[in-house]
Structures are given as C-alpha cells and as structure tokens.
C-alpha cells in the first residue's frame, strides 16, 4: 500500500517551489468550479424536467416559456463546466504551445457563453419575459444572480487572455506539464470522460442537497444506499483526476490494473447494497429520490437512477480493459528489447 502513495510516483516530485504553488492553485480552482458545475448542472436538470413535464402534458407553449426563462440556467451550467476545462487546460498539455492554444480556445468559449447569457437576459427583460431583474424564482435573486455569475466568467476569460499575452511577451511559464491526452479514439475518450464528469457533478449536488430534502426517517436503508452511490461516483472521479492523472507515465502503466480491480470490487459491492435496499422497499425511489432525480421518476422505468448506479462499474471495467492492454503492451515491448541469442 505504501508504494502507491510514495512521493516519487507523482509528477509533483519533480516540481520546483513555483511549480508546486501554481499547481496547488489550479487544483483548488478545479475543485471550486467542480462544486459550481455540480449545482448549476442540477439546476439545469430541474429546469429541463419542467420543460419535459410541460411537453408530456401537451402544453408546448408552457414548455417554450419555461425553456426561454431557463436559458440563463442552461448557459450558467455551460460556463461552470467550461471554467473547469479552462483550468484543466492549464496543466493537461504536454508542451507550452498546446497549452497556450488550448487556454485561448477555452477562454474565448467562456467569454462567448457569458456574453450570450448577458445579452439574452437583457433582451428578455426588455421583451417582458422577466417581469423584473429580481423575480425570486428559481433562486431568490434570479435572474440578477445569473448576470453577476456571467460577469465573473467574463472577468475570468479576459484575465486568462491578458495573462497569456503577457506570458508570451516576457513572463516565464512555471506551470507543470502533464502527459498528453490520449490520441487514439480521442472523440470517444472525451465524450466518455465528459459524461463521467457530469455524473460526478450530479452525484455531488444530489448528496449535498438531498441531506435537506429527502426522507431519511422512513427510507433510511435506501437513503444510505443511494448516498453510497453518490459518493462512489465522486470518489472515482476524484481518484482519476487527483491521483491517476498526477502519476508519472511509467507509474500509470504499473498502477492502472490494481486500481481498476479495487475499483471494480468497490463498485460491485456498492451496486449489491443498492439492489438489496431497492428490493426491501420498491417504492423508495419514487418517494425518496424524486427531489434529486426529477427526470428519472417521470417514467415508469427509473433509467436515470440505473445510469448513476452503474457508472462506477462501467468506469472500472473500462479501466480494467485498458490496464490489461497496457500490461500486454509493456510485456511485448520488454520481450522485443531482450537481446536475441
């Protein structure tokens, strides 16, 4: 166990003082924007559920009205997620040229989302879609809070572009360099990781909000099982982001398979506990989980719940296959390097 946490296994063991400081700042920023993304994503899910509910009821006018009024919520969700991508780009590229190019693209995208959001809110205020700058729903300060949120991200995007301009002119770039993102099937990889990230954000928000809106008294075992599901999703994503991605490349090949096996054991155990809890109280999902899974319980089959529950298993199996392939590739390379007799 000790070898998995040895300082020499991680990239930061090669950093100087300045690199460690900047790496810590970026890691903290990632955590902050993960939390923002979690809550904005859940708010967007609630708004989307309202639109779906109106469509199901045959009220297209209400669905269009809800979608229009909720546009700032959807854009706020995109802004939070793009801010995460912005900080990931700061140290997830193998060289400074790719890093600067990626940071610029993400900063411009962030400015675009924030700018569109500000313009959309102003237009809706002028057209009377919002009765005032503070309507009080779905949040006490909405849509004023969305305006302030957009201004924060405008400032972040401008700061990034100005910093990059100064860096290109005279500032030494002290940020650490991590391994390059996988090249083979890059599109599939990005879609998979993005979906996984959203499940982790969703799980974090559901847990924290669920503490205040769910019935633990009558559904304690199911509540415990669902809480375990949420934390397993967050834990798995945290291990990938702040442990696996921080390993040196040679240690990634060595540790991936053991991590995948441990993850699969934890995931299967978590699913078993959830299924037992579900079997003991079949009406628990619709009564207990409605507040945190609004879309899942508008249909008879709780597909959204199953997706959240089985994501850790899917992630572990994917990592297991990748770990076996890496071991096979490493073994084949070592055999080729052996001198022939």
Helices and strands as residue ranges (DSSP letters): G 2-5, G 7-9, G 11-14, H 17-56, H 60-69, H 71-89, H 96-127, H 144-169, H 186-213, H 220-242, G 244-246, H 249-280, H 284-288, G 296-298, H 303-337
